[in-house]
Amino acid sequence: MKKFEDYMRKLISDLEVSQFYTGKTFMARALYLLEEDETRLCCLSKLIYSDVANYYSTSPACVERNIRTLIQIVWDSGNRDYLEKIARHKLEKKPANKAFIDIINYHYKHLTSE
């Protein structure tokens, strides 16, 4: 889990977001779960939010909200250009949670495969 947390810490810094947002911790756990089974992305609420919530003793709604807040911060005041760079295309609108998690997961896998 440490490597996912380290990746998220660096990514959050690159996206120019404060390290204090809980969403980064939840994202790190989501990446860990996706590394175990990438098909979990198809059932975000059941297979990711619930597992992350159980791990951190919170609710799936809290996990979803914190990730959504993280996305909003990146979109409004973070480094949107960097997000588009790792997404590998221009983002016309703020990505939904599933799209954001997919972008981050793809970027993480691309980095670790090099």
N, C-alpha and C positions, 0 to 999 in steps of 0.2 A: 504494500500500500504506500510505502514511503516514496517510491519512484513516481507514482501518480500525483502525490502531494507536491513533490518537488517540481514536476512538470507544470502543475496548475499554478504554483507560486510564480514560476518564471513567466508563464503565459499571461497571468493576471497583470504582472508587471509590464509585459510587452503591450498589453491592451490598455495600459494606463488606468488601471482600476486599483483602488485601495485593497490591501491584503486582508482587511478586516471583514469583508463580506463573507457570510456563511455559505453563500452559493458556491464559492470556489471549493470548499470542503466537500459539499455534496456532489459537485462535478467530478472531483477526484475519485470519489467512491463509485460514481456512475461509470467512469472509465474503467475502473477495476472490474466491475461487473460485466462490462462489454468485452473486456479482454477474455473473460471466462467464456462468454457466450454472446456473440454479436447479434444474434437473432432477438435478444431482449429488447432491442430498439423498436421492434414492431409493436410491442405492448408496453409502452413507456410507463403508464400509470401502474399497471399490475406488476411488472417485472423489474422496474428500476426504482420508481418513486417509493414503492412499498418496501423494497429491500433496503434502500438507503435510509428510509424513515425508521425501520426496525433497528438498523445498525446504530443510528444516532438517537434512538428513543424519542422520536418526534412523529409527526403525522405526514402522510404522503402529500397533503395539501401544503404543508410548510416547505417541504422539499421543492415542490413545483413552484411555489411562490418565490423562494429564494433564488432559484435558477432563473426565473423570469425577471427578477430584480437585477440579477447580474447582467443579463442580456440588455436590459433597459439602460443600465449604467454605461455599458460598452457602447451602445447605440447613441446615447445622448451626449456623453462627455468623455468617452474613452477614445481609443485609437481605432476608429472605424476602418481606416485604410489597412491597418494590419489584419483586422478581421477579414476584410475582403481578400487580402493576400493569401491568408491560410485557407479561405473558402475557394480560392482559385477562380473567382468570378465576381463581377459587380453585384452587390446586393441592393436591389431596388427598394426593399422594405426590410424592417427589422425581422430577423429570423424567429420563428416560433421555437419553443423549447426543443422539440424533436430535431429540427433542422440545425439548431445551434449545437446540440449534443453530437449530432452526426458530423458536423464540421470539425469540432474539437477532437472527436474520436479519430476521424480520418487523418487529421494533422498529427496527432500523437502516433498513430500507427506508421505514418510516413517517416516521422523522425526516428522512430526506433528501428525501422527496417534499413536505415542507411548505414 
